[in-house]
Amino acid sequence: MNIFIDLLKPNMITKQNHLILLLFLQALLFFSCKESDAQFAEKLITRFEEKSINRDSIDWKVFREKVMERSKVSKELGIIAALTLNNNPHSSYYYQGKVLKGIYPQKTSNDSCNLMRPFKRKNFKDIGYINIPKLYAIPNTQN
């Protein structure tokens, strides 16, 4: 620190010293203003606690632990963990030009016709079938 005090003395101000001092001040401002991952995670968790539509059903202790753990790796992973634990597939988070969403299991439909697709019609030459696309129930009007 004494070096920088010496740089401020009137007889020591040269272009080189002035440049060193300027670079030091810029670095100091950059690193002191940068938000840490832990600070970011705290803000994220607080935001979810205040705004989540599911806030009454979330275990906030577990939520906090998992989001903090993922945020140590990256802020994006912390956001994705928070969205996933929030358990609202319609929620998203806009971060650094990207829309982030939680990770949810894919919904699959039970399409029994897809189960039969491997069977080719030519394999069943002597078998006849009727394709009924939809079945409708006719209400019983006789009472």
C-alpha positions as a LaTeX table, in Angstrom:
\begin{tabular}{lrrr}
\hline
Residue & $x$ (\AA) & $y$ (\AA) & $z$ (\AA) \\
\hline
Met1 & 0.00 & 0.00 & 0.00 \\
Asn2 & 2.95 & 2.32 & 0.65 \\
Ile3 & 3.89 & 1.98 & $-3.00$ \\
Phe4 & 0.60 & 3.57 & $-4.03$ \\
Ile5 & 0.98 & 6.36 & $-1.48$ \\
Asp6 & 4.43 & 7.08 & $-2.93$ \\
Leu7 & 2.86 & 7.20 & $-6.39$ \\
Leu8 & 0.61 & 10.02 & $-5.26$ \\
Lys9 & 3.49 & 12.31 & $-4.23$ \\
Pro10 & 3.79 & 15.27 & $-6.62$ \\
Asn11 & 7.36 & 14.53 & $-7.67$ \\
Met12 & 6.52 & 10.85 & $-8.38$ \\
Ile13 & 3.60 & 11.40 & $-10.78$ \\
Thr14 & 4.84 & 10.23 & $-14.14$ \\
Lys15 & 2.94 & 8.75 & $-17.02$ \\
Gln16 & 3.98 & 5.26 & $-16.01$ \\
Asn17 & 3.02 & 5.73 & $-12.37$ \\
His18 & $-0.23$ & 7.39 & $-13.38$ \\
Leu19 & $-1.06$ & 4.37 & $-15.58$ \\
Ile20 & $-0.23$ & 1.90 & $-12.78$ \\
Leu21 & $-2.41$ & 3.81 & $-10.35$ \\
Leu22 & $-5.28$ & 3.95 & $-12.84$ \\
Leu23 & $-5.08$ & 0.21 & $-13.53$ \\
Phe24 & $-5.00$ & $-0.54$ & $-9.81$ \\
Leu25 & $-8.12$ & 1.56 & $-9.18$ \\
Gln26 & $-9.96$ & $-0.09$ & $-12.06$ \\
Ala27 & $-9.07$ & $-3.56$ & $-10.79$ \\
Leu28 & $-10.14$ & $-2.60$ & $-7.28$ \\
Leu29 & $-13.50$ & $-1.35$ & $-8.53$ \\
Phe30 & $-14.05$ & $-4.39$ & $-10.74$ \\
Phe31 & $-13.36$ & $-6.95$ & $-8.05$ \\
Ser32 & $-15.13$ & $-5.11$ & $-5.25$ \\
Cys33 & $-18.33$ & $-4.64$ & $-7.28$ \\
Lys34 & $-18.54$ & $-8.15$ & $-8.64$ \\
Glu35 & $-21.29$ & $-10.19$ & $-7.04$ \\
Ser36 & $-20.11$ & $-13.52$ & $-5.63$ \\
Asp37 & $-21.90$ & $-16.76$ & $-6.42$ \\
Ala38 & $-23.05$ & $-17.03$ & $-2.79$ \\
Gln39 & $-24.51$ & $-13.50$ & $-2.86$ \\
Phe40 & $-26.27$ & $-14.29$ & $-6.13$ \\
Ala41 & $-27.68$ & $-17.53$ & $-4.70$ \\
Glu42 & $-28.95$ & $-15.73$ & $-1.59$ \\
Lys43 & $-30.78$ & $-13.17$ & $-3.73$ \\
Leu44 & $-32.19$ & $-15.95$ & $-5.91$ \\
Ile45 & $-33.46$ & $-17.94$ & $-2.93$ \\
Thr46 & $-35.01$ & $-14.84$ & $-1.34$ \\
Arg47 & $-36.77$ & $-14.02$ & $-4.61$ \\
Phe48 & $-38.22$ & $-17.52$ & $-4.84$ \\
Glu49 & $-39.31$ & $-17.42$ & $-1.17$ \\
Glu50 & $-41.17$ & $-14.16$ & $-1.80$ \\
Lys51 & $-42.61$ & $-14.81$ & $-5.27$ \\
Ser52 & $-43.14$ & $-18.55$ & $-5.66$ \\
Ile53 & $-46.72$ & $-19.64$ & $-6.16$ \\
Asn54 & $-45.76$ & $-22.92$ & $-4.42$ \\
Arg55 & $-44.09$ & $-21.27$ & $-1.42$ \\
Asp56 & $-46.35$ & $-23.03$ & 1.10 \\
Ser57 & $-45.45$ & $-26.51$ & $-0.16$ \\
Ile58 & $-41.67$ & $-26.08$ & $-0.56$ \\
Asp59 & $-39.20$ & $-27.26$ & 2.08 \\
Trp60 & $-37.08$ & $-24.09$ & 2.12 \\
Lys61 & $-34.22$ & $-25.65$ & 4.06 \\
Val62 & $-33.70$ & $-28.32$ & 1.37 \\
Phe63 & $-34.31$ & $-25.72$ & $-1.34$ \\
Arg64 & $-31.61$ & $-23.45$ & 0.10 \\
Glu65 & $-29.06$ & $-26.28$ & 0.48 \\
Lys66 & $-29.49$ & $-27.56$ & $-3.06$ \\
Val67 & $-29.50$ & $-24.14$ & $-4.73$ \\
Met68 & $-26.39$ & $-23.06$ & $-2.78$ \\
Glu69 & $-24.64$ & $-26.32$ & $-3.70$ \\
Arg70 & $-25.42$ & $-25.95$ & $-7.43$ \\
Ser71 & $-24.53$ & $-22.24$ & $-7.40$ \\
Lys72 & $-21.00$ & $-23.13$ & $-6.34$ \\
Val73 & $-20.56$ & $-24.75$ & $-9.75$ \\
Ser74 & $-22.24$ & $-21.93$ & $-11.72$ \\
Lys75 & $-24.99$ & $-19.37$ & $-11.42$ \\
Glu76 & $-26.90$ & $-21.02$ & $-14.27$ \\
Leu77 & $-26.96$ & $-24.38$ & $-12.47$ \\
Gly78 & $-28.20$ & $-22.62$ & $-9.33$ \\
Ile79 & $-31.05$ & $-21.04$ & $-11.30$ \\
Ile80 & $-31.98$ & $-24.35$ & $-12.95$ \\
Ala81 & $-31.97$ & $-26.07$ & $-9.54$ \\
Ala82 & $-34.21$ & $-23.35$ & $-8.09$ \\
Leu83 & $-36.65$ & $-23.62$ & $-11.00$ \\
Thr84 & $-36.73$ & $-27.42$ & $-10.74$ \\
Leu85 & $-37.28$ & $-27.38$ & $-6.97$ \\
Asn86 & $-39.95$ & $-24.71$ & $-7.40$ \\
Asn87 & $-41.85$ & $-27.42$ & $-9.32$ \\
Asn88 & $-43.68$ & $-25.12$ & $-11.71$ \\
Pro89 & $-42.95$ & $-26.12$ & $-15.33$ \\
His90 & $-44.38$ & $-22.82$ & $-16.55$ \\
Ser91 & $-41.70$ & $-20.78$ & $-14.74$ \\
Ser92 & $-38.53$ & $-19.60$ & $-16.44$ \\
Tyr93 & $-35.65$ & $-17.26$ & $-15.63$ \\
Tyr94 & $-34.00$ & $-14.84$ & $-18.04$ \\
Tyr95 & $-30.25$ & $-14.74$ & $-17.37$ \\
Gln96 & $-27.51$ & $-13.28$ & $-19.59$ \\
Gly97 & $-29.59$ & $-13.46$ & $-22.75$ \\
Lys98 & $-30.78$ & $-17.04$ & $-22.12$ \\
Val99 & $-34.13$ & $-18.35$ & $-20.98$ \\
Leu100 & $-33.48$ & $-21.00$ & $-18.33$ \\
Lys101 & $-36.07$ & $-23.59$ & $-17.31$ \\
Gly102 & $-36.22$ & $-26.30$ & $-14.69$ \\
Ile103 & $-35.70$ & $-29.98$ & $-15.41$ \\
Tyr104 & $-38.89$ & $-32.04$ & $-15.34$ \\
Pro105 & $-39.70$ & $-35.57$ & $-16.48$ \\
Gln106 & $-41.10$ & $-35.76$ & $-19.98$ \\
Lys107 & $-44.76$ & $-36.65$ & $-20.19$ \\
Thr108 & $-45.35$ & $-39.64$ & $-22.41$ \\
Ser109 & $-48.63$ & $-40.69$ & $-23.88$ \\
Asn110 & $-49.85$ & $-44.26$ & $-24.03$ \\
Asp111 & $-50.40$ & $-44.76$ & $-27.72$ \\
Ser112 & $-51.14$ & $-48.44$ & $-28.22$ \\
Cys113 & $-51.00$ & $-47.98$ & $-31.99$ \\
Asn114 & $-47.31$ & $-47.13$ & $-31.70$ \\
Leu115 & $-46.74$ & $-50.49$ & $-30.05$ \\
Met116 & $-48.04$ & $-52.23$ & $-33.16$ \\
Arg117 & $-46.02$ & $-50.23$ & $-35.71$ \\
Pro118 & $-43.13$ & $-52.74$ & $-35.87$ \\
Phe119 & $-45.55$ & $-55.32$ & $-37.27$ \\
Lys120 & $-45.96$ & $-54.98$ & $-41.00$ \\
Arg121 & $-49.22$ & $-55.87$ & $-42.68$ \\
Lys122 & $-47.41$ & $-58.14$ & $-45.14$ \\
Asn123 & $-46.30$ & $-60.36$ & $-42.24$ \\
Phe124 & $-49.93$ & $-61.24$ & $-41.49$ \\
Lys125 & $-51.29$ & $-62.30$ & $-44.90$ \\
Asp126 & $-54.15$ & $-64.48$ & $-43.65$ \\
Ile127 & $-55.28$ & $-62.23$ & $-40.81$ \\
Gly128 & $-58.03$ & $-59.68$ & $-41.29$ \\
Tyr129 & $-58.72$ & $-56.78$ & $-39.00$ \\
Ile130 & $-61.01$ & $-53.79$ & $-38.65$ \\
Asn131 & $-59.53$ & $-50.43$ & $-37.74$ \\
Ile132 & $-61.93$ & $-48.49$ & $-35.48$ \\
Pro133 & $-60.48$ & $-45.01$ & $-34.97$ \\
Lys134 & $-62.72$ & $-43.97$ & $-32.07$ \\
Leu135 & $-65.35$ & $-45.64$ & $-29.95$ \\
Tyr136 & $-68.31$ & $-43.64$ & $-28.76$ \\
Ala137 & $-70.64$ & $-44.60$ & $-25.96$ \\
Ile138 & $-74.32$ & $-44.26$ & $-26.75$ \\
Pro139 & $-76.26$ & $-43.15$ & $-23.69$ \\
Asn140 & $-79.05$ & $-45.40$ & $-22.53$ \\
Thr141 & $-82.27$ & $-43.43$ & $-23.07$ \\
Gln142 & $-84.62$ & $-46.23$ & $-22.02$ \\
Asn143 & $-85.56$ & $-45.92$ & $-18.36$ \\
\hline
\end{tabular}
